[in-house]
Amino acid sequence: MGSVKFPYTDIPLSNEDSKWERSNKEDLAKTLPLFAEIGLLTRQPVDGKEGLYHYDLTELGQEYLYSSYKKSGSGRTIYDNSFCYGPIKVIKVRDVSEKTYEHGRHSNNETQITVKINYQVVNTPEWVINNQDKLKALYGLYSVLLPDVTYPETLLYIQGKDGKLYEESWSYLLMQPSGKLLTDKE
């Protein structure tokens, strides 16, 4: 969605905004109206402030919200609020390979284990299925994973000095809005 703490009221762009603040406000201007239209957020106009809205979570939104926060180097609190759905079920392990690199990503003589799987998303909610075109328009073609469709995935694990495996995954990173907001008129 962008960095947002609920309840949230739009904050207009300002010449004093940092590059990050400007980018975050632009993301929120795309994502919050969409999630309000889908039913995960409420959206109420702010009295006397044309074009500004107040947002809060609906019951449905609370059910699918994943929320965390961290402090940036400058002391700013960065909120990571995402709507997550559908646990995955591994259908097949296609391949497991192991390779040791003299100069690895994290240490010398690092052993990396690659696991290739096929998986399906379980229990995809109706709000995703019914709004997949709008979600794909804003987040990209592969942002909506549908039920009963098998998807390939490659997972990378690093073997630690203790012999345990640690996941090195970048496939489940937060999706950033990169497209445009579609309304029911489009």
ZAMARGU-4260 file (C-alpha; in steps of 0.2 Angstrom, whole numbers, plus 5000, padded with zeros to 4 digits):
<rodrens>
0) 5000/5000/5000 | 5014/5012/5005 | 5019/5017/5023 | 5003/5020/5032 | 4996/5019/5049
5) 4977/5017/5051 | 4966/5027/5054 | 4974/5038/5041 | 4969/5055/5033 | 4977/5061/5016
10) 4991/5073/5018 | 4993/5084/5003 | 5010/5085/4994 | 5021/5098/5000 | 5037/5107/4993
15) 5046/5102/5009 | 5042/5083/5006 | 5058/5072/5005 | 5059/5061/4989 | 5053/5046/5000
20) 5038/5056/5007 | 5033/5062/4990 | 5034/5044/4983 | 5024/5037/4998 | 5010/5049/4996
25) 5009/5046/4977 | 5008/5027/4981 | 4995/5030/4994 | 4985/5040/4982 | 4984/5025/4970
30) 4982/5011/4983 | 4970/5017/4996 | 4956/5022/4984 | 4957/5004/4977 | 4957/4995/4993
35) 4942/5006/4999 | 4933/5001/4983 | 4936/4983/4986 | 4929/4984/5003 | 4945/4983/5014
40) 4945/5001/5019 | 4932/5014/5023 | 4934/5031/5013 | 4926/5047/5019 | 4929/5064/5012
45) 4937/5077/5024 | 4926/5091/5028 | 4932/5107/5019 | 4947/5099/5011 | 4942/5094/4993
50) 4951/5079/4986 | 4956/5073/5004 | 4950/5057/5012 | 4950/5049/5029 | 4953/5030/5028
55) 4951/5016/5041 | 4951/4997/5040 | 4934/4988/5038 | 4931/4971/5046 | 4937/4963/5030
60) 4952/4973/5030 | 4957/4969/5047 | 4955/4950/5043 | 4968/4952/5029 | 4980/4965/5035
65) 4998/4961/5038 | 5006/4975/5048 | 5024/4979/5055 | 5034/4994/5057 | 5053/4999/5059
70) 5063/5015/5062 | 5073/5022/5048 | 5090/5029/5050 | 5083/5046/5052 | 5071/5041/5066
75) 5056/5040/5055 | 5044/5026/5058 | 5041/5016/5042 | 5024/5006/5042 | 5023/4991/5032
80) 5004/4987/5030 | 4999/4975/5017 | 4984/4965/5013 | 4989/4946/5012 | 4979/4932/5007
85) 4980/4913/5002 | 4993/4902/5010 | 5002/4891/4998 | 5002/4872/4996 | 5017/4864/4988
90) 5012/4853/4974 | 5028/4846/4968 | 5047/4848/4972 | 5055/4848/4955 | 5073/4849/4959
95) 5085/4852/4974 | 5103/4856/4970 | 5118/4861/4981 | 5133/4872/4976 | 5147/4879/4987
100) 5155/4895/4982 | 5172/4901/4986 | 5166/4919/4988 | 5147/4917/4992 | 5134/4931/4995
105) 5137/4931/5014 | 5153/4922/5017 | 5168/4912/5010 | 5165/4894/5006 | 5146/4897/5006
110) 5135/4882/5002 | 5119/4887/4993 | 5104/4875/4991 | 5092/4879/4977 | 5074/4871/4978
115) 5063/4872/4963 | 5044/4869/4967 | 5027/4870/4960 | 5014/4877/4972 | 4995/4883/4972
120) 4987/4896/4982 | 4974/4890/4994 | 4958/4899/4999 | 4960/4914/4988 | 4946/4926/4994
125) 4932/4933/4983 | 4938/4951/4985 | 4954/4945/4976 | 4945/4935/4962 | 4932/4948/4959
130) 4945/4963/4958 | 4959/4954/4949 | 4959/4966/4934 | 4961/4981/4945 | 4974/4973/4956
135) 4984/4968/4941 | 4982/4985/4933 | 4990/4993/4948 | 5002/4980/4954 | 5007/4970/4939
140) 5002/4954/4930 | 5009/4942/4943 | 5001/4951/4958 | 4986/4940/4959 | 4988/4922/4962
145) 4972/4912/4958 | 4966/4895/4965 | 4968/4879/4956 | 4983/4887/4946 | 5000/4879/4948
150) 5014/4892/4949 | 5033/4888/4948 | 5045/4895/4962 | 5063/4894/4965 | 5069/4896/4983
155) 5087/4899/4989 | 5093/4893/5005 | 5110/4897/5013 | 5119/4884/5024 | 5125/4893/5040
160) 5141/4889/5049 | 5130/4880/5061 | 5124/4868/5047 | 5106/4875/5048 | 5097/4881/5032
165) 5092/4899/5031 | 5080/4906/5018 | 5087/4919/5006 | 5070/4924/4997 | 5066/4939/4987
170) 5050/4932/4979 | 5039/4937/4993 | 5044/4955/4995 | 5031/4969/4996 | 5023/4973/4979
175) 5024/4991/4975 | 5011/4999/4964 | 5018/5003/4947 | 5003/5004/4936 | 4987/5015/4936
180) 4972/5014/4947 | 4957/5007/4937 | 4939/5013/4943 | 4923/5004/4939 | 4921/5016/4924
185) 4936/5008/4915
</rodrens>
